[in-house]
Structure formats: structure tokens, C-alpha cells
Amino acid sequence: MKKNGLKLTIVAVILVWIIVSLAVMWGEGGINDIVNAQKKEDDLKSETMKIEDDIKNLQKEIEELKTSSSKYEIIAREKLYMKKKGEIVVYVKENEPQK
């Protein structure tokens, strides 16, 4: 009878251990959630670095605009399609791929 009680106790301990292990791995706040949170953190850090680079580039462009009138002309021509008085501008249409 003692052997059956001991076996039952061992089986119960193993089952509890399995349940606790599963809860730690897959439960709320478990290892799986931690790994997902770390991945999200890495993605956000990468996005933050890209945005910071964009900000630096824009600040540099602002400084160039403050100090150089030729920069205004470049932007007017390239982005706003403006031209000087008496100037003729020719736009070349790129070939579209044939279907």
C-alpha cells in the first residue's frame, strides 16, 4: 500500500511540475511574452534610430536653406518644377515597360 501511495505522490509531483512549467513558458507574462516583448523593443529601437537620422537630415537641410540661396533654386526646380523667366524646360517621359 505504501508503494502505491509513493507512486501516486511522484505522479502528482510530476504533473504539478509539468503544469507549472507550461504556465511559465506559455502563460501570461511567461517566457514567450518576454521574447515577444524583446523583439518589439528591438523593432522600436530600430525605428527610433531611423527617425532620428531623418530628423538630422532635415535639420541639415534647414541649415542649408538658411545659408544658401542656391539651395532654394534647386528645390524650386526639382520639387516644384519652377523655371527662370525666359527659360524653356523639356520633360522627358521615361519608357514604360511593355506588357
Secondary structure, DSSP 8 states (H G I E B T S, - for coil): -HHHHHHHHHHHHHHHHHHHHHHHHHSTTSHHHHHHHHHHHHHHHHHHHHHHHHHHHHHHHHHHHHH-HHHHHHHHHHTS----TT-------------
